Each structure stands twice: as C-alpha cells, then as structure tokens.
C-alpha cells in the first residue's frame, strides 16, 4: 500500500503494520514479525466491523465533546445546571478545568484510529508498561495505562462487546466506555475511578456528596459529556 494512501489508517479493511526504508538490492527483504492467530477483539463481530464501529462512535463523541466546550463558553443556565448535576459545583475553577480538559480530551479522541483499540492481554496491551489488573476481570469492560500518552492504547475486554453502542437512559455503552477510558490519560483529565461512582445514578449522587472529587472521576466526566 502506498505510504500516503488515506486508507492506511482509517479504512476498516486496512491497518498500517510497519513503515520501512527500501534499497536497490535485488531480492532484499524486510522481516516484520506479525501474528494473525489471535481471535477477533469481539467474538460477536469481525475485526473489520469492530474497527468501523469504534471510529464512528469516536467521531460522534468528539463532536459532542466540542459541543460541550461551546456550551461552557456561552455559560447558559442550562449548562450551569448540567455542571452542578455532574460535579456538584459550578465555580469558575470547575468551568476552567472542564474547558481545558475537554479540549485536550477531544484532541486525543480525534487522533484515535483502529490501532488504538487492542485485545486485553495482547502484546500491545502489555507494551503500555502498566501492571495488569488481576481483580474482577470478568466485570472489566476496558482499561488503559494512564501514563501511556505516546500510544493512547485502549484494551478491550469481552464484557465491552455486549454493551449497546450508545447510552440510553441509565445504560452504559461502548461509546461511553471510549470516552471514560480516554479521560484517564494524563494528557486529558488524568481521571480515576472513585469507589461508588460508576454509572449514571451513582455519579449524580457522588456529585452531591463529594463535589471535591467528582471532577476527577472518569465516569462523571463521561456522563457529563454524553448524558441526554
């Protein structure tokens, strides 16, 4: 595939696996170790379908995040209420932190492509440098390595595959998970997962009782962006 072929990164059928320099020596080759033996990331769809879906959900999430930034800049009563609902306060520092964090988050998500989504436990997952989580593996949906600002790798677990594509009501979703995981990266919000603050209802309760922590809670940020 040509180096500048636009399909090299975003087409659902193609992923760039390496970039090499060529020479004029006849029959010379470059060896690229590559395993195609792994199962699809989600067993209920092909990797081609999975990649296409992730990029579609990403595009929507970026657009909504940028919409939230515009709303924060205009600062209507409805926006103030939304900020209070999810973070328990609407002071100027909260507003400033949200605008800066959402701007960084939108930039990171916009740069995601098919290579950023990998199977949990894969070589790409382990290469991020974080120790693997060994607790509640059956319940894990996805994870990232917070300091991994060079690759922004998102490891997808089996439970992710059965989630709806988009959130409706109080339901989590694949799109919410993408946003949630990206808020963990140190170059976005550096958010954490506070105990008892996972899910729409729990996050709103958390905002009322722990406003000092809500702005650093990954699910609170994700629901602030995507809740309808």
Secondary structure as UniProt FT lines:
FT   TURN            3..4
FT   HELIX           7..10
FT   TURN            12..13
FT   TURN            26..27
FT   TURN            43..44
FT   HELIX           47..74
FT   HELIX           77..87
FT   HELIX           92..110
FT   HELIX           114..116
FT   STRAND          117..119
FT   TURN            120..121
FT   HELIX           123..126
FT   TURN            127..128
FT   TURN            137..139
FT   STRAND          142..143
FT   TURN            146..147
FT   TURN            149..151
FT   STRAND          154..156
FT   HELIX           158..162
FT   TURN            169..170
FT   HELIX           174..183
FT   TURN            186..189
FT   TURN            195..196
FT   HELIX           200..209
FT   HELIX           211..214
FT   TURN            215..216
FT   HELIX           218..226
//
